[in-house]
Amino acid sequence: MQNMQNRRCWVEVDGRALRHNYKILRRLIPRNTRVMAVVKANAYGHGLVATAREFQTIGTDCLGVANTAEGILLREAGITLPIFLLSATLPEEMGDAVRHALTLTLSSYPEARTLDRIARRLGDQARAHFKVDTGMGRLGCWHPHARKELARIRSLPGVSVTGLCTHFASADDDADFTQAQWQAIAPLFAENPTMERHAANSPAVTRRYGFHADLVRLGLALYGVAPNPTDRDLGLRPVLTWKSRVTLIHEVGRGRTVSYGATYRVPSTQRQAVVSMGYGDGYFRLHSNASHLLVRGLRCPIRGRVTMDQIILDVTRVPGCRVGDEVVALGSQGGEEIQARELALQAQTIPWEILTNIGARVPRLYRNFKTHAAV
Ligand SMILES: Cc1ncc(COP(=O)(O)O)c(C=O)c1O
């Protein structure tokens, strides 16, 4: 295990910010609505097991993962909360899902029949929620057919269908479409008051549609990133800071070129720092010649192309910059901040991808966690 002194590129995850965000979001939903913390994709880059443990301690009601493998990792780490598989489950994964008490998302009778057969062979009953497609067009039974399909699935003795859900496709930017999706699911929700009903994700909650039902499924907002720029007043705090270090400093004269493709030519003598991170760590190559990193609380422009492991930075304006200085790619330093939204805009993507793209070779350090010793 490396100690802090020899780390070159790492992520710090702040448990205090996580708890703060949970409190803020809890206040936006009714008291009797439950909260699923979505921890799929390595808890949006924050580290699956440590983050899930913290959510369990904070008091979230259940967890959402993408697939059986993620669910099993959580069970093996001692997580006892209900765990939902938010993607479809392959037939060959169903036995493991049942054995680890994972709740499947079912879209169709054929899928449910396979699960029923596998669960009964194990002498068990599978847990499942039935998904209805109201416009997302990914999982779920198309809503006009949902009532009939649900009745067929409920006749299977090996499957216990305890929930009913849909997923919003455009809650962050299309209120009319979201409203139409809610109207498509509302009659089915009303007919099934004893089932656990859920639809809302982060944007649905932060934009205050009021479509809370029995459970909301929160990812991005819990990690402190507002899904929409207009949500800023919520006071969410970014949980993750992505850091690196300066490994080399040199003066570069006018007319010299920088990095692969020689896409940057130095206009007048510059002090440049080589920073120990790159696209191999999940920092997008699209940030080449476009984004900034923070050094000593100042924004420093990236010069030339981002390479696999190293980035070249203009630190001419940073007095006293030296080898070993901490660099922030995402998060705050001094009075400056680089937000996931800013990086997303520059890389032509969304904040969700900026976070989940942070690579496996970047160690996660947990600060202010109740359940995980600080490193
Ligand atoms: C089915 C489902 N519900 C909820 C979420 C959480 O979404 P968000 O991060 O916008 O809260 C996701 C994430 O992609 C999802 O796939």
The ligand as an ORCA input file, in Angstrom:
! r2SCAN-3c Opt
* xyz 0 1
  C     -32.818      2.668    -13.303
  C     -32.053      3.794    -12.706
  N     -32.566      4.458    -11.674
  C     -31.905      5.481    -11.102
  C     -30.672      5.892    -11.554
  C     -29.969      7.046    -10.882
  O     -29.913      8.147    -11.720
  P     -29.290      9.531    -11.225
  O     -27.830      9.350    -11.149
  O     -29.694     10.488    -12.277
  O     -29.912      9.809     -9.895
  C     -30.109      5.238    -12.648
  C     -28.822      5.695    -13.182
  O     -28.484      5.667    -14.304
  C     -30.819      4.159    -13.241
  O     -30.315      3.493    -14.288
*
